[in-house]
Amino acid sequence: MRCLPYITFALLAAAGNSPVNAILASGCSNSHYSASDIASALKKCDSANDVLKDNACNFGGAAMAESGGNTCESNGNNFGVLQLTRSNLNGTGISSDQYLNLPMQQQVCIWAQQVGNSNTQGGYQTLANNGNIGGTRVTSGMLMACFQFGPLICKSDIASMQSHGGACPTAGNGGVRATNATLANGSANLDGNNQSICSWGGAIQNKINQAAATCKRGNGGNNGGTECPGSGTTPDGVIPPAPGNAPVQLPPDLA
């Protein structure tokens, strides 16, 4: 089934800033991978920091929500299994067609290098280090949605939740959809498809939970916030990243 990625910074159509549905790019191998496959690939990336590796199973679940695990998934502005944005792809010297035709392992490692180590601060840290926001329990899916949306919208969502008893903004209740203008002025608290970290986080959490049975633990059974039940652990748990793991510098296009 065709997936609908909801990454914030590039889910705007070329005209009218309308949401863009993902399609499978032509000429690709159309290769599908499981959440466990993508988690394993992320753990092998030298470009991934400890936060990403410790949450590899969560990101595997997020990939299922974002792309269905298909290396050819694209909406014209986001690409591959983890939907690397065009703005971040531009920094690699690789064209979108070339990226979509790369093996999954290479896609994941480039994603980790270009985006992964940048979004694990700000709102991500706030969620990771708090059990709830305004009374709403923080889940791994919410954390992954925050990461995928990027610092600006995640921060705005958290501020809205803190001001409204833990409720995330919606299109009918104070939500401001991401457009070029609202991203530029910092007012956006929903992505291009009117999703918040709560709503899209729920979709990701479903995929994390579905994948949990096949995701294997590492590091002696204690690998951070990964959703890998066993030894008394349960899905939805978030273990904060170790201090110092998250970078402190955002690239200009994500600042």
MARBA-3410 file (N, C-alpha, C, O; in Angstrom, 1 decimal):
255
0.8,-1.2,0.0,0.0,0.0,0.0,0.9,1.2,0.0,1.9,1.3,0.7 ~ 0.5,2.2,-0.8,1.3,3.4,-0.9,1.3,4.2,0.4,0.2,4.4,1.0 ~ 2.4,4.6,0.9,2.5,5.4,2.2,2.5,6.8,1.9,2.8,7.3,0.8 ~ 2.2,7.6,3.0,2.1,9.0,2.9,3.1,9.6,3.9,2.7,9.8,5.1 ~ 4.3,9.9,3.5,5.2,10.5,4.5,4.8,11.9,5.0,4.1,12.6,4.2
5.1,12.2,6.2,4.7,13.5,6.7,5.9,14.3,7.3,5.7,15.0,8.3 ~ 7.0,14.2,6.7,8.2,15.0,7.2,7.9,16.5,6.9,7.5,16.9,5.8 ~ 8.2,17.3,7.8,7.7,18.7,7.8,8.4,19.5,6.7,7.7,20.1,5.9 ~ 9.7,19.6,6.6,10.3,20.6,5.9,10.2,20.5,4.4,10.5,21.5,3.7 ~ 9.7,19.4,3.9,9.6,19.3,2.4,8.3,18.7,2.0,8.2,18.1,0.9
7.3,18.8,2.8,6.0,18.2,2.4,5.0,19.3,1.8,3.8,19.3,2.1 ~ 5.6,20.2,1.1,4.8,21.3,0.5,4.9,21.1,-1.0,6.0,20.9,-1.5 ~ 3.8,21.2,-1.7,3.8,21.1,-3.1,4.5,22.3,-3.8,4.6,23.3,-3.1 ~ 4.9,22.1,-5.0,5.6,23.2,-5.7,4.7,24.4,-5.8,5.1,25.5,-5.8 ~ 3.4,24.1,-6.0,2.4,25.2,-6.2,1.4,25.1,-5.1,0.8,24.0,-4.9
1.1,26.2,-4.4,0.0,26.2,-3.5,0.3,25.6,-2.1,-0.6,25.6,-1.3 ~ 1.5,25.1,-1.9,1.8,24.5,-0.6,0.9,23.5,-0.2,0.6,23.4,1.0 ~ 0.3,22.7,-1.1,-0.6,21.6,-0.7,0.2,20.4,-0.4,1.3,20.2,-0.9 ~ -0.4,19.5,0.4,0.3,18.2,0.7,0.6,17.4,-0.5,-0.1,17.5,-1.5 ~ 1.7,16.7,-0.4,2.1,15.8,-1.5,2.1,14.4,-1.1,2.7,14.0,-0.1
1.4,13.5,-1.9,1.4,12.1,-1.6,2.6,11.5,-2.2,3.1,11.9,-3.3 ~ 3.1,10.5,-1.5,4.3,9.8,-2.0,4.0,8.9,-3.2,2.9,8.3,-3.3 ~ 5.0,8.7,-4.1,4.8,7.8,-5.2,6.1,7.0,-5.3,7.1,7.4,-4.6 ~ 6.1,5.9,-6.0,7.3,5.2,-6.2,8.0,5.7,-7.4,7.5,5.8,-8.5 ~ 9.3,6.1,-7.3,10.0,6.7,-8.4,10.3,5.7,-9.4,10.5,4.5,-9.1
10.2,6.1,-10.7,10.4,5.2,-11.8,11.9,4.8,-11.9,12.7,5.6,-11.6 ~ 12.1,3.6,-12.4,13.5,3.2,-12.6,14.2,2.6,-11.4,15.3,2.2,-11.5 ~ 13.5,2.6,-10.2,14.1,2.1,-9.0,13.9,0.6,-8.9,13.2,0.0,-9.7 ~ 14.7,0.0,-8.0,14.6,-1.4,-7.8,13.3,-1.8,-7.0,13.0,-3.0,-7.0 ~ 12.6,-0.9,-6.4,11.4,-1.1,-5.7,11.6,-2.2,-4.6,10.8,-3.1,-4.5
12.7,-2.0,-3.9,13.0,-3.0,-2.8,12.4,-2.6,-1.5,12.5,-1.5,-1.1 ~ 11.8,-3.6,-0.9,11.1,-3.4,0.4,12.0,-4.0,1.5,12.6,-5.1,1.4 ~ 12.0,-3.3,2.7,12.8,-3.8,3.8,11.9,-3.7,5.1,11.0,-2.9,5.2 ~ 12.2,-4.6,6.0,11.5,-4.6,7.3,12.0,-3.5,8.3,13.1,-3.0,8.0 ~ 11.3,-3.3,9.3,11.8,-2.3,10.3,13.1,-2.9,11.0,14.0,-2.1,11.3
13.1,-4.2,11.1,14.3,-4.8,11.7,15.5,-4.6,10.8,16.6,-4.4,11.2 ~ 15.3,-4.8,9.5,16.4,-4.6,8.5,16.9,-3.2,8.6,18.1,-3.0,8.6 ~ 16.0,-2.2,8.7,16.5,-0.8,8.7,17.1,-0.5,10.0,18.1,0.3,10.1 ~ 16.6,-1.0,11.1,17.3,-0.9,12.4,18.7,-1.4,12.4,19.6,-0.8,12.9 ~ 18.9,-2.6,11.8,20.2,-3.2,11.7,21.1,-2.3,10.9,22.3,-2.2,11.2
20.6,-1.8,9.8,21.4,-0.9,8.9,21.9,0.3,9.7,23.0,0.7,9.5 ~ 21.0,0.9,10.4,21.3,2.1,11.2,22.4,1.9,12.2,23.3,2.7,12.4 ~ 22.4,0.7,12.8,23.4,0.4,13.8,24.8,0.2,13.2,25.8,0.3,13.9 ~ 24.8,-0.1,11.9,26.1,-0.3,11.2,26.7,1.0,10.7,27.8,1.0,10.2 ~ 26.0,2.1,10.8,26.4,3.4,10.2,27.5,4.1,11.1,27.1,4.4,12.2
28.6,4.3,10.6,29.6,5.1,11.3,29.1,6.5,11.5,29.6,7.2,12.4 ~ 28.3,7.0,10.6,27.8,8.4,10.6,26.7,8.6,11.6,26.3,9.7,11.9 ~ 26.2,7.5,12.2,25.1,7.6,13.2,25.7,7.8,14.6,26.6,7.0,15.0 ~ 25.1,8.7,15.4,25.6,8.8,16.8,24.9,7.8,17.7,24.1,7.0,17.2 ~ 25.3,7.8,18.9,24.7,6.8,19.9,23.2,6.9,20.1,22.5,5.9,20.2
22.7,8.2,20.0,21.3,8.3,20.1,20.5,7.6,19.0,19.5,6.9,19.3 ~ 21.0,7.8,17.8,20.3,7.1,16.7,20.5,5.6,16.8,19.5,4.8,16.6 ~ 21.7,5.1,17.1,21.9,3.7,17.2,21.1,3.1,18.4,20.5,2.0,18.3 ~ 21.0,3.8,19.5,20.2,3.3,20.6,18.7,3.2,20.4,18.0,2.4,21.0 ~ 18.3,4.1,19.4,16.9,4.1,19.1,16.6,3.5,17.7,15.6,3.8,17.0
17.5,2.6,17.3,17.4,2.1,15.9,16.1,1.4,15.6,15.6,1.5,14.5 ~ 15.6,0.6,16.6,14.3,-0.1,16.4,13.2,0.9,16.2,12.2,0.7,15.5 ~ 13.2,2.0,16.9,12.2,3.0,16.8,12.3,3.6,15.4,11.2,3.9,14.8 ~ 13.5,3.9,14.9,13.6,4.5,13.6,13.2,3.5,12.5,12.7,3.9,11.5 ~ 13.4,2.2,12.8,12.9,1.2,11.9,11.4,1.3,11.8,10.9,1.2,10.7
10.7,1.4,12.9,9.3,1.6,12.9,8.9,2.8,12.2,7.9,2.8,11.5 ~ 9.6,3.9,12.4,9.3,5.2,11.8,9.4,5.1,10.3,8.6,5.6,9.5 ~ 10.4,4.3,9.8,10.6,4.1,8.4,9.4,3.4,7.8,9.0,3.7,6.6 ~ 8.7,2.5,8.5,7.6,1.8,8.0,6.4,2.8,7.8,5.6,2.7,6.9 ~ 6.3,3.7,8.7,5.2,4.7,8.6,5.6,5.7,7.5,4.7,6.2,6.7
6.8,6.1,7.3,7.2,7.1,6.4,7.2,6.6,4.9,6.8,7.3,4.0 ~ 7.8,5.4,4.7,8.0,4.9,3.4,7.5,3.5,3.1,7.6,3.0,2.0 ~ 7.1,2.8,4.1,6.7,1.4,4.0,8.0,0.5,3.8,7.9,-0.6,3.4 ~ 9.2,1.1,4.1,10.4,0.4,3.9,10.9,0.3,2.5,11.7,-0.6,2.2 ~ 10.3,1.1,1.6,10.7,1.0,0.2,11.8,2.1,-0.2,11.6,3.3,0.1
12.8,1.6,-0.8,13.9,2.5,-1.1,13.6,3.5,-2.2,14.3,4.5,-2.4 ~ 12.5,3.2,-3.0,12.1,4.1,-4.1,11.0,5.1,-3.7,10.6,5.8,-4.6 ~ 10.6,5.1,-2.5,9.5,6.0,-2.1,10.0,7.5,-2.1,11.0,7.9,-1.6 ~ 9.1,8.3,-2.8,9.5,9.7,-3.0,8.2,10.5,-3.2,7.2,10.0,-3.7 ~ 8.2,11.7,-2.7,7.1,12.6,-3.1,7.6,13.8,-3.9,6.9,14.8,-4.0
8.8,13.7,-4.3,9.4,14.8,-5.1,10.3,15.7,-4.2,11.1,16.4,-4.8 ~ 10.1,15.6,-2.9,10.9,16.5,-2.0,11.5,15.6,-0.9,12.4,16.1,-0.2 ~ 11.0,14.4,-0.7,11.6,13.5,0.3,11.9,12.2,-0.3,11.1,11.7,-1.3 ~ 12.9,11.5,0.1,13.4,10.4,-0.7,13.9,9.2,0.2,14.5,9.4,1.2 ~ 13.6,8.0,-0.3,14.1,6.8,0.3,13.4,6.3,1.6,12.3,6.8,1.9
14.0,5.3,2.2,13.3,4.6,3.3,13.1,5.5,4.5,12.1,5.3,5.2 ~ 13.9,6.5,4.7,13.7,7.4,5.9,13.4,8.8,5.4,13.5,9.7,6.2 ~ 13.1,8.9,4.1,12.6,10.2,3.6,13.5,11.4,3.8,13.1,12.3,4.5 ~ 14.7,11.3,3.3,15.7,12.4,3.4,15.1,13.5,2.6,14.7,13.4,1.4 ~ 15.2,14.7,3.2,14.6,15.9,2.5,15.5,16.4,1.4,16.8,16.2,1.5
15.0,17.1,0.4,15.7,17.6,-0.7,16.8,18.6,-0.2,17.9,18.5,-0.7 ~ 16.5,19.4,0.8,17.5,20.4,1.3,18.7,19.7,1.9,19.8,20.2,1.7 ~ 18.5,18.5,2.5,19.6,17.8,3.1,20.3,17.0,2.0,21.5,16.8,2.1 ~ 19.6,16.5,1.1,20.2,15.7,0.0,21.1,16.6,-0.9,22.1,16.2,-1.4 ~ 20.7,17.9,-1.0,21.5,18.8,-1.8,23.0,19.0,-1.2,23.9,19.3,-2.0
23.1,18.7,0.0,24.5,18.8,0.6,25.4,17.6,0.4,26.5,17.6,0.8 ~ 24.9,16.6,-0.3,25.6,15.4,-0.6,26.3,15.3,-1.9,27.2,14.5,-2.1 ~ 25.9,16.1,-2.9,26.4,16.0,-4.2,25.8,14.9,-5.0,26.2,14.5,-6.1 ~ 24.7,14.2,-4.4,24.1,13.1,-5.1,22.7,13.6,-5.5,22.0,14.3,-4.8 ~ 22.3,13.2,-6.7,21.0,13.6,-7.2,19.9,12.7,-6.6,20.2,11.7,-6.0
18.7,13.2,-6.6,17.6,12.4,-6.0,17.5,11.0,-6.7,17.3,10.0,-6.0 ~ 17.6,11.0,-8.0,17.6,9.7,-8.7,18.7,8.7,-8.3,18.5,7.5,-8.1 ~ 19.9,9.3,-8.1,21.0,8.5,-7.6,20.7,8.0,-6.2,21.0,6.8,-5.9 ~ 20.2,8.8,-5.4,19.9,8.4,-4.0,18.9,7.3,-3.9,19.1,6.3,-3.2 ~ 17.8,7.5,-4.7,16.8,6.5,-4.7,17.2,5.1,-5.2,16.7,4.1,-4.9
18.3,5.1,-6.0,18.8,3.9,-6.6,19.9,3.3,-5.7,20.5,2.2,-6.1 ~ 20.3,3.9,-4.6,21.3,3.4,-3.7,20.8,2.2,-2.9,19.6,2.1,-2.7 ~ 21.6,1.3,-2.5,21.2,0.2,-1.6,20.7,0.8,-0.3,21.1,1.9,0.1 ~ 19.8,0.1,0.3,19.2,0.6,1.5,20.2,1.0,2.6,20.1,2.0,3.2 ~ 21.3,0.2,2.8,22.3,0.5,3.8,22.9,1.9,3.5,23.1,2.7,4.5
23.2,2.2,2.3,23.8,3.5,1.9,22.8,4.6,2.2,23.2,5.7,2.6 ~ 21.5,4.4,1.8,20.5,5.4,2.0,20.5,5.8,3.5,20.4,7.0,3.9 ~ 20.4,4.8,4.4,20.3,5.0,5.8,21.5,5.7,6.4,21.3,6.6,7.2 ~ 22.7,5.4,5.9,23.9,6.0,6.4,24.0,7.5,6.0,24.5,8.3,6.7 ~ 23.6,7.8,4.8,23.6,9.1,4.3,22.6,9.9,5.0,22.8,11.1,5.4
21.4,9.4,5.3,20.4,10.0,6.1,20.9,10.3,7.5,20.7,11.5,7.9 ~ 21.6,9.4,8.1,22.1,9.6,9.4,23.1,10.7,9.4,23.2,11.5,10.4 ~ 23.9,10.8,8.4,25.0,11.8,8.3,24.4,13.2,8.1,24.8,14.2,8.7 ~ 23.4,13.3,7.2,22.9,14.6,6.8,21.8,15.1,7.7,21.7,16.3,7.9 ~ 21.0,14.3,8.3,19.9,14.7,9.1,19.9,14.2,10.5,19.7,14.9,11.5
20.3,12.9,10.6,20.1,12.2,11.9,20.8,12.8,13.1,20.2,12.9,14.1 ~ 22.0,13.3,12.9,22.7,13.9,14.0,22.4,15.3,14.3,22.9,15.9,15.2 ~ 21.4,15.9,13.5,21.1,17.3,13.7,19.8,17.4,14.5,19.6,18.5,15.2 ~ 18.9,16.5,14.4,17.6,16.7,15.0,17.4,16.1,16.4,16.3,16.1,17.0 ~ 18.5,15.6,17.0,18.4,15.0,18.3,18.7,16.0,19.4,19.4,15.7,20.4
18.2,17.2,19.3,18.3,18.3,20.3,17.1,19.1,20.3,16.1,18.7,19.7 ~ 17.0,20.1,21.1,15.9,21.0,21.2,14.7,20.2,21.7,14.7,19.7,22.8 ~ 13.6,20.2,20.9,12.3,19.6,21.3,12.5,18.1,21.5,11.9,17.5,22.4 ~ 13.4,17.5,20.7,13.7,16.0,20.9,14.2,15.8,22.3,13.7,14.8,23.0 ~ 15.1,16.6,22.8,15.7,16.4,24.1,14.6,16.6,25.2,14.6,15.9,26.2
13.7,17.6,24.9,12.7,17.9,25.9,11.8,16.7,26.1,11.4,16.3,27.2 ~ 11.4,16.1,24.9,10.5,14.9,25.0,11.3,13.7,25.6,10.7,13.0,26.5 ~ 12.5,13.5,25.2,13.3,12.4,25.7,13.6,12.4,27.2,13.7,11.4,27.8 ~ 13.6,13.6,27.7,14.0,13.7,29.2,12.8,14.0,30.1,13.0,14.4,31.2 ~ 11.6,13.9,29.5,10.4,14.1,30.3,9.4,13.0,30.1,9.1,12.6,28.9
8.8,12.5,31.1,7.8,11.4,31.0,6.5,11.8,30.4,5.8,11.0,29.8 ~ 6.2,13.1,30.5,4.9,13.6,30.0,5.1,15.1,29.7,6.0,15.8,30.2 ~ 4.3,15.6,28.8,4.2,17.0,28.4,2.8,17.5,28.7,1.8,17.0,28.0 ~ 2.6,18.3,29.7,1.3,18.8,30.0,0.3,17.8,30.4,-0.9,17.9,30.3 ~ 0.9,16.7,31.0,0.1,15.5,31.4,-0.1,14.4,30.4,-0.6,13.4,30.7
0.3,14.7,29.1,0.3,13.6,28.1,1.6,12.8,28.1,2.6,13.4,28.0 ~ 1.4,11.5,28.2,2.6,10.7,28.2,3.4,10.7,26.9,2.8,10.6,25.9 ~ 4.7,10.8,27.1,5.6,10.8,25.9,5.8,9.4,25.4,6.2,8.5,26.3 ~ 5.6,9.1,24.2,5.8,7.8,23.6,7.0,7.8,22.7,7.4,8.9,22.2 ~ 7.5,6.6,22.4,8.6,6.6,21.4,8.1,7.1,20.0,8.9,7.7,19.3
6.9,6.8,19.7,6.4,7.3,18.4,6.3,8.8,18.3,6.7,9.4,17.3 ~ 6.0,9.4,19.4,6.0,10.9,19.5,7.4,11.4,19.3,7.6,12.4,18.7 ~ 8.3,10.8,20.0,9.7,11.2,19.9,10.2,11.1,18.4,10.9,11.9,17.9 ~ 9.8,10.0,17.7,10.2,9.8,16.3,9.6,10.9,15.4,10.2,11.4,14.5 ~ 8.3,11.2,15.7,7.6,12.2,14.9,8.3,13.5,15.1,8.5,14.3,14.1
8.7,13.9,16.3,9.4,15.1,16.6,10.7,15.1,15.8,11.0,16.1,15.2 ~ 11.4,14.0,15.7,12.7,14.0,15.0,12.4,14.2,13.5,13.1,14.9,12.8 ~ 11.4,13.5,13.0,11.1,13.6,11.5,10.6,15.0,11.1,11.0,15.4,10.1 ~ 9.9,15.6,12.0,9.4,17.0,11.7,10.5,18.0,11.8,10.4,19.0,11.1 ~ 11.4,17.8,12.6,12.5,18.8,12.8,12.3,19.7,14.0,11.1,19.7,14.5
13.3,20.4,14.4,13.2,21.2,15.6,12.1,22.3,15.7,11.5,22.5,16.7 ~ 11.8,22.9,14.6,10.9,24.1,14.6,9.5,23.6,15.0,8.9,24.1,16.0 ~ 8.9,22.7,14.2,7.6,22.3,14.5,7.5,21.5,15.8,6.5,21.7,16.6 ~ 8.5,20.7,16.1,8.5,20.0,17.4,8.4,20.9,18.6,7.6,20.7,19.5 ~ 9.3,22.0,18.5,9.3,22.9,19.6,7.9,23.6,19.7,7.4,23.8,20.9
7.3,24.0,18.6,6.0,24.6,18.6,4.9,23.7,19.2,4.0,24.1,19.9 ~ 5.0,22.4,18.8,4.0,21.5,19.3,4.1,21.3,20.8,3.1,21.3,21.5 ~ 5.3,21.2,21.3,5.5,21.1,22.7,5.0,22.3,23.5,4.3,22.2,24.5 ~ 5.3,23.5,23.0,4.8,24.7,23.6,3.3,24.7,23.6,2.7,25.2,24.6 ~ 2.6,24.3,22.5,1.2,24.2,22.5,0.6,23.2,23.5,-0.4,23.5,24.2
1.3,22.1,23.6,0.9,21.1,24.6,1.0,21.6,26.0,0.1,21.4,26.8 ~ 2.0,22.3,26.3,2.2,22.8,27.6,1.2,23.9,28.0,0.8,24.1,29.1 ~ 0.7,24.6,26.9,-0.3,25.6,27.2,-1.8,25.1,27.1,-2.7,25.9,27.5 ~ -2.0,23.9,26.7,-3.3,23.4,26.5,-3.5,22.0,27.1,-4.2,21.1,26.6 ~ -3.0,21.8,28.3,-3.2,20.6,29.1,-2.8,19.3,28.4,-3.4,18.3,28.6
-1.7,19.4,27.6,-1.2,18.2,27.0,-1.7,17.9,25.6,-1.3,17.0,25.0 ~ -2.7,18.7,25.2,-3.3,18.4,23.9,-2.5,19.1,22.8,-2.1,20.2,22.8 ~ -2.2,18.3,21.8,-1.5,18.8,20.6,-2.5,19.6,19.7,-3.7,19.4,19.8 ~ -1.9,20.6,19.0,-2.7,21.4,18.1,-3.3,20.5,17.0,-2.7,19.5,16.6 ~ -4.5,20.9,16.5,-5.1,20.2,15.3,-5.5,21.3,14.3,-5.4,22.5,14.6
-5.9,20.9,13.1,-6.3,21.8,12.1,-7.5,22.7,12.6,-7.6,23.8,12.1 ~ -8.3,22.1,13.4,-9.5,22.8,13.9,-9.3,23.4,15.2,-10.3,24.0,15.8 ~ -8.1,23.4,15.8,-8.0,23.9,17.2,-6.6,24.5,17.4,-5.7,24.0,18.1 ~ -6.4,25.6,16.7,-5.2,26.4,16.9,-4.0,25.9,16.1,-2.9,26.5,16.2 ~ -4.2,24.9,15.3,-3.1,24.4,14.5,-2.7,25.4,13.3,-3.6,26.0,12.7
-1.4,25.5,13.1,-0.9,26.3,12.0,-0.1,25.4,11.0,0.9,24.9,11.4 ~ -0.7,25.1,9.9,-0.1,24.2,8.9,1.2,24.7,8.3,1.4,25.9,8.1 ~ 2.2,23.9,8.1,3.5,24.3,7.6,3.3,24.7,6.1,2.9,23.9,5.3 ~ 3.7,25.9,5.8,3.9,26.4,4.5,5.2,27.1,4.5,5.9,27.2,5.5 ~ 5.6,27.6,3.3,6.9,28.3,3.2,6.9,29.5,4.2,7.9,29.8,4.9
5.7,30.2,4.2,5.6,31.4,5.1,5.6,31.1,6.6,6.3,31.7,7.3 ~ 4.8,30.0,7.0,4.7,29.7,8.4,6.0,29.1,8.9,6.3,29.2,10.1 ~ 6.7,28.4,8.1,8.0,27.8,8.5,9.0,29.0,8.6,9.9,29.0,9.5 ~ 8.9,29.9,7.7,9.9,31.1,7.8,9.7,31.9,9.0,10.6,32.4,9.6 ~ 8.4,32.1,9.4,8.2,33.0,10.5,8.1,32.2,11.9,7.9,32.8,12.9
8.2,30.9,11.8,8.3,30.1,13.0,6.9,29.8,13.6,6.9,29.3,14.8 ~ 5.8,30.1,12.9,4.5,29.9,13.6,3.9,28.5,13.3,2.9,28.1,14.0 ~ 4.5,27.7,12.4,4.0,26.4,12.1,4.1,25.4,13.3,5.1,25.3,13.9 ~ 2.9,24.8,13.6,3.0,23.7,14.6,2.3,22.4,14.1,2.1,21.5,14.9 ~ 2.0,22.4,12.8,1.6,21.2,12.1,2.4,21.0,10.9,3.0,22.0,10.4
2.6,19.8,10.4,3.4,19.6,9.2,2.5,19.9,8.0,1.4,20.4,8.1 ~ 3.0,19.6,6.8,2.3,20.0,5.6,1.0,19.2,5.4,0.2,19.6,4.5 ~ 0.8,18.2,6.1,-0.5,17.4,6.0,-1.3,17.5,7.3,-2.1,16.7,7.6 ~ -1.1,18.6,8.0,-1.8,18.9,9.3,-1.7,17.9,10.3,-2.6,17.7,11.2 ~ -0.5,17.3,10.4,-0.2,16.3,11.4,0.6,17.0,12.5,1.5,17.8,12.2
0.4,16.6,13.8,1.2,17.1,14.9,2.1,15.9,15.4,1.9,14.8,14.9 ~ 2.9,16.2,16.3,3.8,15.1,16.8,2.9,14.0,17.5,3.3,12.9,17.7 ~ 1.7,14.4,18.0,0.8,13.5,18.7,0.1,12.6,17.6,0.2,11.4,17.8 ~ -0.4,13.2,16.6,-1.2,12.4,15.6,-0.2,11.5,14.8,-0.5,10.3,14.6 ~ 0.8,12.1,14.3,1.8,11.3,13.5,2.6,10.3,14.4,3.0,9.3,14.0
2.8,10.8,15.6,3.5,9.9,16.6,2.7,8.7,16.9,3.2,7.6,17.1 ~ 1.3,8.8,16.9,0.5,7.6,17.0,0.6,6.6,15.9,0.7,5.4,16.1 ~ 0.7,7.2,14.7,0.9,6.3,13.5,2.2,5.6,13.5,2.3,4.4,13.2 ~ 3.2,6.3,13.9,4.6,5.7,14.0,4.6,4.7,15.1,5.2,3.6,15.0 ~ 3.9,5.0,16.3,3.9,4.0,17.4,3.3,2.7,17.0,3.8,1.7,17.4
2.2,2.8,16.2,1.6,1.5,15.7,2.6,0.7,15.0,2.7,-0.5,15.1 ~ 3.4,1.3,14.1,4.4,0.6,13.4,5.6,0.1,14.2,6.1,-1.0,14.0 ~ 5.9,0.9,15.2,7.0,0.4,16.2,6.5,-0.8,16.9,7.2,-1.8,17.1 ~ 5.2,-0.8,17.4,4.7,-1.9,18.1,4.6,-3.2,17.2,4.9,-4.3,17.7 ~ 4.2,-3.0,16.0,4.1,-4.1,15.1,5.4,-4.7,14.8,5.6,-6.0,14.7
6.5,-3.9,14.8,7.8,-4.4,14.5,8.5,-4.9,15.7,9.6,-5.6,15.5 ~ 8.0,-4.6,16.9,8.8,-4.9,18.1,9.1,-6.4,18.2,10.2,-6.8,18.7 ~ 8.3,-7.3,17.7,8.5,-8.7,17.9,9.7,-9.2,17.1,10.4,-10.2,17.4 ~ 10.0,-8.5,16.0,11.1,-8.9,15.1,12.4,-8.1,15.4,13.4,-8.4,14.8 ~ 12.3,-7.1,16.2,13.5,-6.2,16.5,14.3,-6.8,17.6,13.8,-7.0,18.7
15.6,-7.1,17.4,16.4,-7.7,18.4,17.2,-6.7,19.2,17.6,-5.7,18.7 ~ 17.3,-7.1,20.5,18.0,-6.2,21.4,19.5,-6.3,21.2,20.0,-7.3,20.6 ~ 20.2,-5.3,21.6,21.7,-5.2,21.6,22.2,-4.7,22.9,21.4,-4.4,23.8 ~ 23.5,-4.6,23.0,24.1,-4.1,24.2,23.7,-4.8,25.5,23.4,-4.1,26.5 ~ 23.6,-6.1,25.4,23.3,-6.8,26.6,21.8,-6.6,27.1,21.5,-6.8,28.3
20.9,-6.3,26.2,19.5,-6.1,26.5,19.2,-4.7,27.0,18.1,-4.5,27.5 ~ 20.1,-3.8,26.9,19.8,-2.4,27.3,20.3,-1.5,26.2,21.4,-0.9,26.4 ~ 19.5,-1.2,25.2,19.9,-0.3,24.2,19.0,0.9,24.0,18.5,1.2,22.9 ~ 18.8,1.5,25.1,18.1,2.8,25.1,16.7,2.7,24.8,16.0,1.8,25.4 ~ 16.1,3.6,24.0,14.7,3.8,23.8,14.1,2.8,22.8,13.0,3.1,22.3
14.9,1.8,22.4,14.3,0.9,21.3,13.1,0.1,21.8,13.0,-0.2,23.0 ~ 12.2,-0.1,20.9,11.0,-0.9,21.2,11.3,-2.4,20.9,10.8,-2.9,19.9 ~ 11.9,-3.0,21.8,12.3,-4.4,21.7,11.9,-5.1,22.9,12.7,-5.4,23.8 ~ 10.6,-5.5,23.1,10.1,-6.1,24.3,10.9,-7.4,24.7,11.4,-8.1,23.9 ~ 11.0,-7.6,26.0,11.7,-8.7,26.5,12.3,-8.3,27.8,12.6,-7.1,28.1
12.6,-9.3,28.7,13.2,-9.0,30.0,12.4,-8.0,30.8,13.0,-7.1,31.5 ~ 11.1,-8.0,30.6,10.2,-7.1,31.4,10.0,-5.8,30.8,9.2,-5.0,31.4 ~ 10.5,-5.5,29.6,10.3,-4.2,29.0,8.9,-4.2,28.2,8.4,-5.3,27.9 ~ 8.4,-3.1,28.0,7.1,-3.0,27.3,7.2,-1.9,26.2,8.0,-1.0,26.3 ~ 6.4,-2.0,25.2,6.4,-1.0,24.2,6.0,0.4,24.8,5.4,0.4,25.8
6.4,1.4,24.0,6.1,2.8,24.4,7.1,3.5,25.3,7.1,4.7,25.5 ~ 8.0,2.7,25.9,8.9,3.2,26.8,10.0,4.1,26.2,10.5,3.7,25.1 ~ 10.4,5.2,26.7,11.4,6.0,26.2,12.5,6.2,27.2,12.2,6.7,28.3 ~ 13.7,5.8,26.9,14.8,6.0,27.8,15.6,7.2,27.3,16.0,7.2,26.2 ~ 15.8,8.2,28.1,16.5,9.4,27.6,17.9,9.1,27.0,18.5,8.2,27.5
18.3,9.8,26.0,19.6,9.6,25.5,20.7,10.1,26.5,20.4,10.9,27.3 ~ 21.8,9.5,26.4,22.9,9.8,27.4,23.3,11.2,27.1,23.4,11.7,26.0 ~ 23.6,12.0,28.2,24.1,13.3,28.0,25.3,13.4,27.1,26.2,12.5,27.2 ~ 25.4,14.4,26.3,26.6,14.6,25.4,26.4,13.9,24.1,27.2,14.1,23.2 ~ 25.5,13.0,24.0,25.4,12.3,22.7,24.8,13.2,21.6,25.1,13.0,20.4
23.9,14.0,22.0,23.2,14.9,21.0,24.1,16.1,20.6,24.6,16.7,21.5 ~ 24.2,16.3,19.3,25.0,17.5,18.9,24.3,18.8,19.2,23.1,18.8,19.5 ~ 25.0,19.8,19.2,24.5,21.1,19.6,24.4,22.1,18.4,24.0,23.2,18.6 ~ 24.8,21.7,17.2,24.9,22.6,16.1,23.9,22.1,15.0,24.0,21.0,14.5 ~ 23.0,23.0,14.6,22.1,22.7,13.5,22.6,23.2,12.2,23.2,24.3,12.2
22.5,22.5,11.1,22.9,23.1,9.8,21.9,24.3,9.5,20.8,24.3,10.0 ~ 22.4,25.2,8.7,21.6,26.5,8.4,20.2,26.2,8.0,19.2,26.9,8.3 ~ 19.9,25.2,7.1,18.6,25.0,6.6,17.6,24.4,7.6,16.4,24.3,7.3 ~ 18.1,24.0,8.8,17.2,23.4,9.8,17.2,24.4,11.0,16.5,24.1,12.0 ~ 18.0,25.4,11.0,18.0,26.3,12.2,16.7,27.0,12.4,16.6,27.8,13.3
END
